[in-house]
Amino acid sequence: MPPLKRILGTLMLAASTSAAYADTLLDNANGIFKPIPAQPSETLAPDQVELGRQLFFEPRLSASQVISCNTCHNIGTGGADNVPTSSGHAWQKGARNSPTVFNAVFNVAQFWDGRAKDLEEQAKGPVQNPVEMHNTPKNVEATLRSMPEYVTAFGKAFPGEQQPVSFDNMARALQAFESTLITPDSRFDLYLKGDDSALDAREKKGLQTFMSSGCVSCHNGVNLGGQAYFPFGLVKKPDGKVLPSGDKGRFEVTKTRSDEYVFRAAPLRNVALTAPYFHSGQVWNLEEAVAIMGTAQLGKQLSAEEVGDIVAFLKTLSGKQPKVEYPLLPPSTATTPRPVD
């Protein structure tokens, strides 16, 4: 065979092999993950979404009238607050790192221990938690009913109800708004939809390593996690700073011995934006977090190259961040309850 034909044959074979590898990688990925949809998966009432947007930024849901949902789940910083544990009422510190609100609608349950079945139930928790917003349903209702604009907005959002301004409807409105906080069209989503150029060679290598090393056992589906519960330290427990002995995770919900130190697998969407990591919030960079997961969950000492490749892949999970206009909130009135220190 002439040299030119031999070279062309070699190039064609290499291209064919490369294409087959690319197709296999994409097929395998599509069998494990799903793209974030362009729109929320359920039909949401626009008036409820709009009311929920106001309430998400409403500090008067807290007893001090300075803490809102956005305080700990900041829409401008990846839906989280980027500190180990949030500051709540009277500067008390929460016990766990605040998870992102972005794409939370796709999780099987809410909170690290899954104690809330959905976003509606979750919305009621921080408001009543004495360490967080330190309020009561009765005071929340009195606060909202004291402002005519809210009375009108609740009436539009929940028409036909005898008393639309209620603690339950507050939570329903927050759920509607938070269900819109999704981040589609990450580069990984574009890849899953067939755009092979959306990931570079190292990112694809990281995806392959992420799948072949076993990370997908916990981090799969549309949110790359958030669907099931696993012991933290399945193979080897991390040190006490990363896994504090006093926080037994899901055990506090179920009181089942086998649930000690069990937590919901963290969703990995936008993970590059939401440091620090883990429920303790004690790890500040992805490289360290990935290395800890290797030893703690997989029983593997991942090489520096493997860690770097996986991190490169994880950075492709950042999608389009929601753009939310900060609302003008109704003014307090003479009957609005006063703040509590």
WOHUZI-V58736 format. One record per helix or strand of 3 or more residues. SS is the DSSP state (helix for helix, strand for strand). FROM is the first residue (numbers start at 1). LEN is the number of residues. If there is no record, write none. Layout:
# WOHUZI-V58736
SS,FROM,LEN + SS,FROM,LEN
This chain:
# WOHUZI-V58736
helix,3,30 + helix,46,11 + helix,59,3 + helix,69,4 + helix,75,3 + helix,89,3 + helix,104,3 + helix,119,10 + helix,137,9 + helix,148,10 + helix,167,12 + helix,187,6 + helix,196,3 + helix,201,12 + helix,215,3 + strand,229,3 + helix,251,4 + helix,257,3 + strand,262,3 + helix,271,3 + helix,286,13 + helix,304,14
